[in-house]
Amino acid sequence: MSRKFRWVHCGLLFILGTLLVMPAVYAQDQETDETLLLRAKMQNIPLEDLLAQQADEALAAEKALVNNHVMDYGMVAVLQGYVRMINLRTLSLSPPLLQGRLGNASGGLLDVMFTPNLRYALVSNFGDQRINIIDVTNPVAPFLRQHVRVNLFAEDIDVTPDSKYALVTDGGFSSAIAVIDIAAGRVRQTYDLGSRDAQSVAVAADGQTVLCADYWGGAVHVLTLNPWTGQLRYKSTIDVMPYWPVNIAISPDGRTALVCNAFGPGDDKIATEGSSLPVLRIDKGSRVTWTETIHLPPDFSNAQSAVFTSDGWRAFFIVDQNVCNGAKSDEHCYFNEIHVLDVLGPGDVRPTGDVIPVPFYSNGSYFGVDTLAIDPYNRYLFVSNKTSSGNNDLAIISLYSLRQIKTLHPGVGEDDLPTGVAFPTNRIAIR
């Protein structure tokens, strides 16, 4: 047999074998579907539930492939245009990173948010109206993947539990909410609330319930997010007057929300009540109700950020206390401290009575910027500046002793100010 004939013969056999195997592959796909139906029947659950269970298992397996050491690093933004990684093992900071890459330094870096799949950290540049998407899969050498223009003064960011979308709100007089498709690196929708405002945004664990703080309207707006299309839709409004909401934190199970409030009744910090926190309960179908209020005395103002532990049973919020007996001319009259809450159930929160002083003197509140963060292992609470008139300090509080154990200085220059701080959450969507 000639060599040429052998090659032709082998080619014919390959084609014939392919044609014979293709029906078998198709049959195998049919058998897979039949097997799924049989498994669902044996487990006495709907096929949809079995598929959802498999999807969760696949997501968990994907996360297991990610280097665990990503969970050992957080990130803090510095207003003047760079970020630094926080090493949990050594409680130390990396050198300044991505200077000159995250937009104009004068724009102001504000909020930081990790995607739950541990791949990216998103950082807002207020003046440049952009969101920076930073690859953190190697946390000791993060790099800028790309940036997305949002056509609003980007301040607050939150990310959906499936890491698919980032929602961004403006820190000024705006009714717009930008929805970014993170994988595509583009704005999927800019939703306009019309006569309502949105100064901060938070997404619940179902990936569909969205809460927006309306500072100027004294309200919390409830929206729903379509997880397939990335489109927002207005649902309802909760009037929280006489409070002035600036930020919202939602518990890991998506059932409790704390509304951080700048002032008490009236526009005066010396009022009959301080910056008390409305507590919201979130139920299935994005039904949200105002269940109770954490009341504070009149000398407390500017409750700016709140954060939950990963198990959802404890929460912390930062507020400043006027220690000058009503004097408002000196910013050093406002001493910052952390208050501790127990979460007893959905929309059911009680103060523990624990108060943790931090060495910050500031009077004011960023809109939506998360200036409190807890590491994934629930060991430390990190406290940054809640306003631009702050300090070059990042306080570290032990969650075991509820005492400050260390202070880091993220700013290179004396006037450089740390702003948003975050750690990976590694959360899975709860539907």
N, C-alpha and C positions, 0 to 999 in steps of 0.2 A: 504493500500500500504506500503510495507516494506521500510525502510530507504535506503537500497541498491538499490531498484528499482527506488526510487525517484531520487537518484544521477545519475543513468544511464539515466533516462528519461530527467532530466535537461541537461545532457551532449549532448544527441541527439538533443534536441531543440536548444542548443547553436550552434552546428555544422550546423544544418539545417538553422538557422538564418543567420549564416555567409555566407553560400553558396548563400542564397537569396539576401544578401546585396551586395556581391561582384560585380554582374553585375550593380547594381545601382550606386556603386562608380565609376565604369568604365564609365557608362553613364554620371555621374556627371562631370568627367574629360572632356568628349566629349562636354558636354554643356558649360563647362568653355572655351574651345577653340572656340566654336561657339559664345559665348558671347563676347570674345575678338574680333573676326572678326566683330561682329555687332557693338561693340563700336568704332572700327576703322572706320567702314563705316559711322557711325553717325557723327563722328568728322571729317570725310573727310581727314583722314591721313593714310599713309601706316601702316600696322600691325607692321613693324619693328620699326617705330617711336613711336608707342604706347608702345611697349615692352621696348624700351629705356627709355621712360618717366616713366614707372612703376619702372624700375631699379633705376632711379635717386631718385624717391620718397622713395623707399625702403632704399637706401643709406642715405637719409636725416633722415628717421625715425630711422635708426640704430645709426646715430650720435646723435640724440636727446636723446637716451637712455644713452649715455655716460655722466658721471658727468660733468656739465658745469665748475666746478672749475678746471678741467685740463687745460682749456684755460687761467687760471689765473697764470700759471707758465711757466717759460722758463728754459733753462739749459745752463750753461757755463762749458766748459771743461777746466781743468788746465793741462798744459803740463806735470807736474810731476806725473800724474796718478790718478786723482780723478775728480769728477764733483760736481757742486753745483746747486741747484735749485734756481730760481729767483722768488720771490713772488711779483706779480704785485700790489697787494693791499697795501703792506707795503714798496715796493721798497727795499727789503732786501734779504739776501742770507741765504740759509739753511746751516747747518754745512757741512763739507766735507763728501761726500758720496762715497761708493763703493771703498774705498782705498784698494789696493791690490787685487781687483776683476777684474780690467779692463786690465790686462796684466802688464808687467814690467813697472815700473815707468820710467825707462830709455828709454823705447820705444817711449814715447811722445804721449799724447792724442792731437788730432788736431781738426777734424771737428765734428760738431753736426748737426743732422737732425731729426726732428720729422716726424713720419708717419702721413699723413693727417687724418687717422681714429682715431688719438689721443691715440693710444695704446702703441706705442713704441717711444723711442729716440735711434738713432743709433750714436755711437761714434767710430771714427777711432783711432787705435793705430798704428802709423807709423812703428816703429821698429819691433813690433811683427807681423806685416802683418795680422791684424785681425780687424774685425768689431764687436763691442759689441752691442748686442740688449738688451736694457733696458726697462722693463715694467714700464710705467709711469701712468697707470690707477689710481693709488693712488699717486699723485705727491708729497705728503709729505713723502712717504716711497717707493721710486722706488727700484726695485731689478733687478739684472742681470738675464735675461731669458736664454741667451746662447751667445756664440761668434762664429764667422764664420771666418775660415782662408781663405785668398784670394790669397796667394802666390804672392803678390806684396806689395810694401811699401805704405800702404793705407793712403791716405791723404784726398782727396775730396770725398764727398758722396752726391748723390741726390736720391730722392725717387719718384717713379711714383705717379700720382694723385690718383690712386686706391689703394695705399699702398701695392701693390703686390710685386714690385721689388725695390731693391736698386742698384744703379750703383756706382762703386768705381773706382777711378783712382789713379795712382802712382805719387808721388811727385818728381820723378827723371827722368831718361832717359828710359822711358817705352812706348811701343806701346799697352799695354794691358788695357782692360776695363773689370772689373768683374761685372757680373750680379747676384745678390743674390735673391733667392726666400725667402722672409722674413718669410712667414708662415712655410715653410719647414725648414728654417734655414740652407740652403746649397747654394753653388754656382751653378747656373743654366748654366752659360756659362762664359768663359773667352775669350773675343773677341780680336783678334790681328789685329791692324791696319797696320801691316807690316812696311813699311818704314816711316810711319807717327807716330807722338807721341801724347799722351793724358795726359796733366798735370792737367786738370780739366774737369768736366762733369756737364751738366745741362739738365733737361728734361722739355719739354714744356707742356702746359696744355692739349694738345691732348693725352698725354701719349705715343706718338709714335715718335715725333721729338726729337732727341738728338743732342746736340752741345758739342763738345770737343775743349778745347783750346790747341793748339800745340805751346808751348813757343819756342822750338828750331827751329821750321819750320816757325814761324811767320804766323800761319794760324788758321782757325776755321774749323773743320771737321764736316760735317753733316751726321748723321746716322739715321736709323729708327729702332724702337724697336717693335717687334711683341708682342702685349699685351697678347696673348694666350700662346705662347711658351717661351717668354723671350729671344728670339734670336735677336741679333743686326745684322744690315746689313749696310755697307758703301754706302753712296749716292753721296756726293760731297764734295769739299773743297773750302773755301773762303780764298784767299790770302789776309792777312791784313798787310803785310809788308809795311812800315818799322816799324810796331809796334810789340811788344813782349807780347802776351796775357798770363795772368796767371789765370784768373777767368772769369766766365760768369754768369750774372744774367738775368733771363727771366721774363717778366711781368706776372701778374696773368692770363691775357687772352691769354697768349702764343703767342703774336704777335710781341713783341719788345724784343730785347736782347741787353744788354750793355756788351761790351768786355773790361774788365779791363786789362790795359797794363802797363808793368813794366817800359819801357823806350820809349823815342822818337826816331826819326831817328838816326841811328848810334848806337853805343854801349856806348856812353858817355852821362851822365846826363846833361852836359852842351852842349846841342845840339841846333839846330835851333827850336826845338819844344819839349815840355815836354810829359808827359804820357797822351796823348790824348786818348779818348775813341771812338773806332769804334762803330757805332750803326747799328744793323741788323734788317731787317724786315722778319718775318716768315709768310708765306702764306700756304694755304691748299695744301696738298700733300708734306709737308716738303720742300717747296721751300723757300730758304733763300737768301736774297740779302743784300749787304752792301749799306745802303742808305745815311749815313752821318757820320761825325766825330765831337765829342765834343773836340775842340782844347784847349790845355793848353800851357802856356808860358814855356820856356825851364827850368825854375827853379823848375818845378813840376815834381816829379818822383814817381814811385811805386804806381800807382793806383791799389789797391789790391782787394777791395770788393765793391759791389754795392747791393742795396736792393730797392725794390718797396713797396709802401704802398699797402694795400690789395685791394683798388679800382683801382690801376694801373695808377693813374694820376700824381703821383709824385715819384721821385727816388732820392737816395742819394749815393754818392760814397766817399771813403776815399783815400787821396793822401798825400804825404809829400812834403813840400816846403823847398828848400835849403835857409836858412836865413843867410848863412855865405859868401855870394857873391862868390860862386864857390869853397869854401873850402870843401874838401871831407874827411878829415882825422878824423873829430870828428862827431860821430853819433848824437850828440846834435845839429848839424847844421840842422837836418831834423825834422821840426815841422809838426805834423800831423793836417790835417783839413778835414772837410766834405764839399763837394760841393752839391748844390741842383739843381735838374732838374725838368722841367715840361714835361710830356708826352702828346703830343697833338694828337697822333694817332699812328697806327702801324708804327714803324720805324721812327717816327717823334718826336724828343726830343730837348728841348731848355734849356740852363742854366737860372736859375732865377736871378743869380747874388748874391744869398745868400751864405755866407761862414761861417761855424761854426768851430771855433778852438777847439781842444781837447788837454788835457795836456799830450800828448804822444810825445816822441822823438824816432823815429825808422827809420831805413833805410833798407828797404828790403820788401819782399812779400812772404807769403806762397802761394803755388799752390792750388787754389780752395777752401781753407778754408774760410768759411763765418764768417767774423769778425764783420759784421754789422747785426743787427736784429731789426725788428719792431714788437711790440706786436700786438696781433690780433685786438685790438681796435684802432689802429693807434694813440696812445697817446705818445709813447716814442720810441726813437731810442737808442739802446744799442751798444756801441762801445768797442771792445776788441782790443788786439794786433794783428797787421797784419804781424808780424815777431817775431822770437824768441829773438831778441834784443830789447825787449820792457819793459813795466812797469807792476807792479802788480795792474793794475787799470781796472775797467769796468765803462766807463763813461755813464751817462744817460742824454739824451737830450730831452727836451720837444719839441714835434712837433707843439705845438701851438706857443711858443715863439721863437723856433729855438735857444735855449740857453741851455747850460749844467746846470742841476739842482742838480746833485748828482754824487758822485763817490763811487763805491763799490770796495772792495779789496778781490777778490776771493782766492788769494794765501795764504796758511797758512804760508809758509816760506817767507823770504824776497825776495828770488830769484825765487819763484814760479810764473809762468806766465799764466794768462788766455789766451785761444786761441779761438776756435770756440764758437759761441753763437747762440742760436736759440729759436724760439717760435713756437707753433703749428700754422698751417695755415688754417686747416679745409677746404681745397679746394676740389672741385669736378671736375672730369675730364670733359674737354670740347672737344667734338669730332665733 
